């Protein structure tokens, strides 16, 4: 309640007394509640990089670019992986089609061609999920069309959406002409 009503000093006191705030920070990030998030950040709730990174993963899934930026500035890491699947913030934003978040993460140094534990890159995951906007952003930023263990044909075969397939074919042709 203290964070919800903007009482950063009260949140700080509660934290010093041992009140857990990680779940509140993560919830605020996933709902895009920037006012509550700012109160929590001011109170030091994201002083631990792990906490800031966990909250950032939630914001990436939900597509809250501004929240992602705040958490990056608070120490969130683009290298943190989710506990469920071992996917990074870039993987999660790509799967959910949040191109603006993808762009923000790449600008913050997220490795564009990194693979998740299953061996899939952010581009492959966006293709699998038929997320055209994320595919476009990843391609524009230089995502590899071919990777170890995944050639061009296998990437194209993953594209079930005609717009995504067309985009991949156009990008491949463009790169061949370079």
C-alpha positions in Angstrom: 0.0 0.0 0.0 2.8 2.4 0.8 4.3 2.0 -2.7 0.9 2.1 -4.3 0.2 5.5 -2.7 3.6 7.0 -3.4 5.2 6.8 0.1 8.8 6.0 -0.8 10.1 6.8 2.7 7.7 4.4 4.2 8.7 1.8 1.7 12.3 2.3 2.6 11.5 1.9 6.3 9.5 -1.3 5.6 12.3 -2.7 3.5 14.8 -2.0 6.3 12.5 -3.9 8.6 12.6 -6.9 6.3 9.4 -6.4 4.2 9.7 -8.3 0.9 9.3 -6.1 -2.1 10.5 -8.1 -5.0 7.1 -9.5 -5.9 5.6 -6.0 -5.7 8.3 -4.7 -8.0 7.8 -7.5 -10.5 4.0 -7.0 -10.4 4.4 -3.3 -11.0 6.7 -4.0 -13.9 4.4 -6.6 -15.5 1.3 -4.3 -15.2 3.2 -1.2 -16.5 2.5 0.7 -13.3 5.3 3.3 -13.7 4.2 5.4 -10.7 4.4 2.5 -8.3 7.7 1.3 -9.9 9.2 4.8 -9.5 8.3 4.8 -5.8 9.9 1.4 -5.4 13.0 2.4 -7.3 13.4 5.5 -5.2 13.1 3.4 -2.1 15.9 1.2 -3.3 13.8 -1.9 -4.1 15.9 -2.6 -7.2 19.3 -2.1 -5.6 20.0 -5.8 -6.2 20.7 -6.4 -9.9 18.9 -9.8 -9.8 15.7 -8.1 -8.5 15.8 -5.4 -11.2 16.5 -8.0 -13.9 13.6 -10.3 -12.7 11.2 -7.3 -12.9 12.6 -6.4 -16.3 11.8 -9.9 -17.7 8.2 -9.4 -16.7 8.1 -6.0 -18.4 9.6 -7.5 -21.6 6.8 -10.1 -21.7 4.2 -7.4 -21.3 5.8 -5.0 -23.8 6.3 -2.0 -21.4 9.2 -0.3 -23.1 9.4 2.6 -20.6 9.4 0.2 -17.7 12.2 -1.8 -19.3 14.2 1.4 -19.8 13.7 2.4 -16.1 14.8 -1.0 -14.9 17.9 -1.0 -17.3 18.9 2.3 -15.7 18.3 0.8 -12.2 20.8 -2.0 -13.0 18.7 -4.6 -14.8 20.7 -7.0 -16.9 20.0 -7.9 -20.5 21.8 -11.2 -19.8 19.4 -12.4 -17.1 17.4 -15.5 -18.0 13.9 -16.5 -16.9 13.6 -19.4 -14.5 11.1 -21.3 -16.5 12.8 -21.6 -19.9 16.2 -20.0 -19.6 15.3 -17.2 -22.0 16.7 -13.7 -22.0 14.7 -10.5 -22.0 15.3 -10.3 -25.8 14.0 -13.8 -26.3 10.8 -12.9 -24.3 10.2 -9.6 -26.0 10.7 -11.3 -29.4 8.3 -14.2 -28.7 5.6 -11.7 -27.6 6.2 -9.4 -30.6 7.2 -6.2 -28.8 9.4 -4.6 -31.4 10.0 -1.4 -29.4 11.2 -3.4 -26.4 13.5 -5.5 -28.8 15.0 -2.2 -30.1 15.5 -0.9 -26.5 17.2 -4.2 -25.4 19.5 -4.3 -28.4 20.5 -0.6 -27.8 21.4 -1.7 -24.2 23.7 -4.4 -25.5 21.6 -7.5 -25.6 23.3 -10.1 -27.8 21.2 -10.4 -30.9 22.1 -13.9 -31.9 22.3 -15.6 -28.5 20.5 -18.9 -28.2 18.2 -20.0 -25.5 18.8 -23.4 -23.9 16.8 -25.1 -26.7 19.2 -23.6 -29.3 16.8 -21.0 -30.7 17.7 -17.3 -31.3 15.4 -14.4 -30.7 14.8 -14.3 -34.5 13.9 -18.0 -34.6 11.5 -17.6 -31.7 9.8 -14.5 -33.3 9.4 -16.5 -36.5 7.9 -19.4 -34.7 5.5 -17.1 -32.9 4.6 -15.3 -36.2 5.6 -11.9 -34.7 6.3 -9.8 -37.8 7.2 -6.6 -36.0 9.8 -8.3 -33.9 11.1 -10.2 -36.9 11.5 -6.9 -38.8 13.3 -5.2 -35.9 15.7 -8.1 -35.4 16.5 -8.3 -39.2 16.9 -4.5 -39.3 19.4 -4.8 -36.4 21.4 -7.5 -38.2 20.2 -10.8 -36.7 21.8 -13.8 -38.4 19.6 -15.6 -40.9 21.8 -18.7 -40.5 23.4 -20.0 -37.3 25.2 -23.1 -36.3 22.8 -26.0 -36.5 20.1 -23.9 -38.2 20.4 -23.0 -41.9 18.3 -20.7 -44.0 15.9 -23.4 -45.2 15.1 -24.5 -41.6 14.4 -20.9 -40.6 12.2 -20.4 -43.6 10.4 -23.7 -42.9 9.6 -22.4 -39.4 7.6 -19.4 -40.8 4.0 -20.4 -40.8 2.8 -16.7 -41.4 3.0 -15.6 -45.0 4.0 -12.0 -44.1 6.9 -13.3 -41.9 7.9 -15.7 -44.7 7.9 -12.9 -47.3 10.0 -10.7 -45.0 12.6 -13.4 -44.5 12.8 -14.1 -48.2 13.2 -10.4 -49.0 15.9 -10.0 -46.3 17.8 -13.0 -47.6 17.7 -11.6 -51.1 18.8 -8.2 -49.9 21.7 -9.7 -48.0 22.8 -11.9 -51.0 23.0 -8.7 -53.1 25.3 -6.9 -50.5 
